[in-house]
Amino acid sequence: MLDLLSPQSRLDTRLLQRPGGWAWWYLDLVDEKGDGLVLIWAFGLPFLPGQGVASERPSIALSVYRDGQSEFVLLTEVEEAEVLPTGWRFDDCWFHQWSDGERDGLDVVLDLPTVKGRLQGTLSVDGPRLVGSGSSGAHGWTPMMGAGDGWAAMRCADWEIELKGRAYRDRNEGDTPLDALGIRSWTWGRTSLDGRLVCWYLVDGEHPSARLVRETDGRLEVVEVEVEEQDWQRDRYGLRWARRLTLVSPDGQTLHVEQRPPVDRSPFYLRQPVVVNGQAGWGETVCPSKLDLWWMRPLVEMRIQRLGANSPFLSWFSGPRPPLRWV
């Protein structure tokens, strides 16, 4: 259902022309206080309502968090997007990948309209080059660099922010709709421990699994872990999550994960700050079967900046400091 791909693999762009195909690239940044951001650029993002060929549905999502609150939100369609030999272009936004043989990096220039002014900013992240074998599957996932560092500076109207902290990148891709993979839910998270990347993926579904993915001397290593979940919570839209996870690997490595209250939420998705053995990171809970609930569609549409007509409520939920945080 969910397979780790080689860190040096490249997306087969033919996937974007297949019915049901999709791909997204993910970047996050978190500082010692837990403030940070998440940036996603995608073709056929499964979390957006709608059907069609992925290459015709490009989008960008940016969320910035400070003091445990969502401070800037933008989920926007873009008109033109392309995969380039060294990165991507999404309208006036540029993503440039680079490598010096030992470290892999990404430099980003953002320039996007919002309902509250133009968002402009730059991000730069880099980390150790990763190697490792992988397989192909209906849902492929791979980290794209080891535990890295990053900084970001951006502004929109009278809002601005600068961040510096630990950085992470990955890619997700698939040729099957996310809600048809036999996955009831997954819990994912990442941090860096002793300067090395650590991720976990707990999958509940037809083929359940609990895996730890860790960086060891520049190589991705995957191990099955024993999991203890404690202090279960039910979020306002019904998703359940555990405040505390304990993950134990066969060689005795133990991760104590504290999942803090969500900073983004919906019936199918939670994003949460996490603290792992004292180190900050990000986590998420996803329930694919709830991706397109009929009663949630109007609320989702309020948050999406469309190429055509937008919801009259878009300004309540999009841009700097949305005044309503309940969706």
Residue pairs with C-beta under 8 A, 6 or more apart in sequence:
1 137
1 138
1 139
1 181
1 182
1 183
1 203
1 205
1 206
1 207
2 137
2 139
2 141
2 181
2 183
2 186
2 201
2 203
2 209
3 134
3 135
3 136
3 137
3 138
3 139
3 140
3 141
4 132
4 134
4 135
4 140
4 141
4 142
4 213
4 220
4 222
5 134
5 135
5 136
5 140
5 141
5 142
5 171
5 173
6 131
6 132
6 133
6 134
6 142
7 129
7 130
7 131
7 132
7 134
7 142
7 143
7 144
7 145
7 220
8 130
8 131
9 134
9 142
11 23
11 83
11 171
11 173
13 83
15 21
15 22
15 23
15 54
15 173
15 174
15 175
16 23
16 43
16 44
16 53
16 54
16 55
17 53
17 54
17 55
18 53
18 54
18 175
19 53
20 174
20 175
20 176
20 177
20 180
21 44
21 53
21 54
21 173
21 174
21 175
22 42
22 43
22 44
22 45
22 46
22 54
22 173
22 174
22 177
22 178
23 42
23 43
23 44
23 54
23 171
23 172
23 173
23 174
24 40
24 41
24 42
24 43
24 45
24 171
24 172
24 173
25 40
25 41
25 42
25 88
25 95
25 144
25 169
25 170
25 171
26 38
26 39
26 40
26 168
26 169
26 170
26 171
26 172
27 38
27 39
27 40
27 106
27 108
27 123
27 125
27 150
27 167
27 168
27 169
28 36
28 37
28 38
28 39
28 167
28 168
28 190
28 282
29 36
29 37
29 123
29 125
29 150
29 151
29 152
29 163
29 165
29 166
29 167
29 168
30 36
30 165
30 166
30 273
30 280
30 281
30 282
31 163
31 164
31 165
31 166
31 280
32 165
32 280
33 280
34 65
34 68
34 260
34 273
34 275
34 280
35 65
35 66
35 67
35 163
35 165
36 64
36 65
36 163
36 165
36 273
36 280
36 282
37 62
37 63
37 64
37 65
37 123
37 152
37 163
38 61
38 62
38 63
38 271
38 282
39 60
39 61
39 62
39 108
39 123
40 60
40 61
40 62
41 58
41 59
41 60
41 61
41 81
41 88
41 90
41 93
41 95
42 58
42 59
42 60
42 61
43 54
43 55
43 57
43 58
43 81
44 52
44 53
44 54
44 55
44 57
45 57
45 59
45 61
46 177
46 178
46 179
46 288
46 291
47 268
47 269
47 291
48 57
48 59
48 75
48 304
49 292
49 297
49 300
49 301
50 57
55 81
57 77
58 77
58 78
58 80
58 81
58 90
59 75
59 76
59 77
59 78
60 74
60 75
60 76
60 78
60 90
60 93
60 112
61 74
61 75
61 76
62 72
62 73
62 74
62 110
62 119
63 70
63 72
63 73
63 74
63 263
63 264
63 271
64 70
64 71
64 72
64 73
64 154
64 161
64 163
65 71
65 263
65 273
66 161
68 260
68 261
68 263
68 273
69 263
69 325
70 263
70 264
70 322
70 325
71 159
71 161
71 320
71 321
72 156
72 159
72 161
72 319
72 320
72 321
73 303
73 317
73 318
73 319
73 322
74 112
74 114
74 119
74 305
74 318
74 319
75 303
75 304
75 305
75 318
76 112
76 114
76 304
76 305
77 304
77 305
77 306
77 307
78 90
78 91
78 93
78 112
78 307
79 91
79 307
80 89
80 90
80 91
81 88
81 89
81 90
81 91
82 88
82 89
86 96
86 97
86 98
87 94
87 95
87 96
87 97
87 106
88 94
88 95
89 95
91 111
91 112
92 111
92 112
93 108
93 109
93 110
93 111
93 112
94 108
94 109
95 106
95 107
95 108
96 106
96 107
96 108
97 104
97 105
97 106
98 104
98 105
98 106
98 107
99 105
99 129
101 129
102 128
102 129
103 126
103 127
103 128
103 129
103 145
103 148
104 126
104 127
104 128
104 129
104 130
104 144
104 145
105 124
105 125
105 126
105 127
105 145
105 148
106 123
106 124
106 125
106 126
106 169
107 122
107 123
107 124
108 122
108 123
108 124
109 121
109 122
110 119
110 120
110 121
110 122
110 123
110 154
111 118
111 119
111 120
112 118
112 119
113 119
113 305
114 156
114 305
114 318
114 319
115 305
115 310
115 314
115 315
115 318
115 319
116 156
116 157
116 315
116 318
116 319
116 320
117 156
117 157
117 319
118 156
119 154
119 155
119 156
119 319
120 154
120 155
120 156
121 152
121 153
121 154
121 155
122 152
122 153
122 154
123 150
123 151
123 152
123 154
124 150
124 151
124 152
125 145
125 148
125 149
125 150
125 167
125 169
126 145
126 148
126 149
126 150
126 167
127 145
127 146
127 147
127 148
127 149
127 167
127 168
127 169
127 197
128 145
128 146
128 147
128 148
128 215
128 218
129 145
129 146
129 218
130 143
130 144
130 145
130 146
130 197
130 215
130 218
130 219
130 220
131 218
131 219
131 220
132 219
132 220
132 221
134 140
134 142
138 174
138 175
138 176
138 181
139 172
139 173
139 174
139 176
139 178
139 181
139 183
140 171
140 172
140 173
140 174
141 170
141 171
141 172
141 201
142 170
142 171
142 220
143 168
143 169
143 170
143 190
143 197
143 199
143 213
143 220
144 169
144 170
144 171
145 168
145 169
146 196
146 197
146 215
146 218
147 166
147 168
147 192
147 195
147 196
147 197
147 215
148 166
148 167
148 168
148 169
149 164
149 165
149 166
149 167
150 163
150 164
150 165
150 166
150 167
151 162
151 163
151 164
151 165
152 161
152 162
152 163
152 164
153 160
153 161
153 162
153 163
154 160
154 161
155 161
156 319
156 320
157 319
157 320
158 320
159 320
159 321
165 280
166 191
166 192
166 280
166 281
168 190
168 192
168 197
168 281
168 282
174 181
178 288
178 291
179 288
179 289
179 291
179 292
181 205
181 288
182 205
182 206
182 207
183 203
183 204
183 205
183 206
183 288
184 204
184 205
184 287
184 288
184 289
185 203
185 204
185 205
185 239
185 285
185 286
185 287
185 288
186 201
186 202
186 203
186 204
186 285
186 286
187 200
187 201
187 202
187 241
187 245
187 283
187 284
187 285
188 199
188 200
188 201
188 202
188 283
188 284
188 286
189 199
189 200
189 257
189 259
189 274
189 276
189 281
189 282
189 283
189 284
190 197
190 198
190 199
190 200
190 281
190 282
190 283
191 198
191 274
191 276
191 277
191 279
191 280
191 281
192 198
192 279
192 281
193 276
193 277
193 279
196 214
196 215
196 216
197 213
197 214
197 215
198 212
198 213
198 214
198 215
198 255
198 276
199 212
199 213
199 214
200 210
200 211
200 212
200 213
200 225
200 245
200 247
200 255
200 257
201 209
201 210
201 211
201 213
202 209
202 210
202 211
202 227
202 245
203 209
203 210
209 224
210 224
210 225
210 226
210 227
210 247
211 222
211 223
211 224
211 225
212 222
212 223
212 224
212 225
212 247
212 249
212 253
212 255
213 220
213 221
213 222
214 220
214 221
214 223
214 253
215 221
223 249
223 250
223 251
224 249
224 250
225 247
225 248
225 249
226 247
226 248
227 245
227 246
227 247
228 245
228 246
228 248
229 242
229 244
229 245
230 242
230 243
230 244
230 245
230 246
231 242
231 243
231 244
232 240
232 241
232 242
232 243
233 240
233 241
233 242
233 243
234 240
235 241
235 262
235 265
235 270
236 265
236 326
237 265
237 266
237 267
237 296
238 267
239 265
239 267
239 268
239 269
239 270
239 285
239 287
239 290
241 259
241 262
241 270
241 272
241 285
242 259
243 258
243 259
244 256
244 257
244 258
244 259
245 255
245 256
245 257
245 259
246 254
246 255
246 256
246 257
247 254
247 255
247 257
248 254
248 255
255 276
255 277
256 276
256 277
257 274
257 275
257 276
257 283
258 274
258 275
258 276
259 272
259 274
259 283
260 272
260 273
260 274
260 275
261 272
262 270
262 271
262 272
263 271
263 272
263 273
264 270
264 271
265 271
265 327
266 296
266 300
266 327
267 287
267 290
267 293
267 296
268 286
268 287
268 288
268 289
268 290
268 291
268 293
269 284
269 285
269 286
269 287
270 284
270 285
271 282
271 283
271 284
272 282
272 283
272 284
272 285
273 280
273 281
273 282
273 283
274 280
274 281
274 282
274 283
275 281
299 327
301 311
302 311
302 313
302 314
302 316
302 317
302 327
303 314
303 317
303 318
303 327
304 310
304 311
304 314
305 314
305 318
316 322
316 323
316 324
317 324
317 327
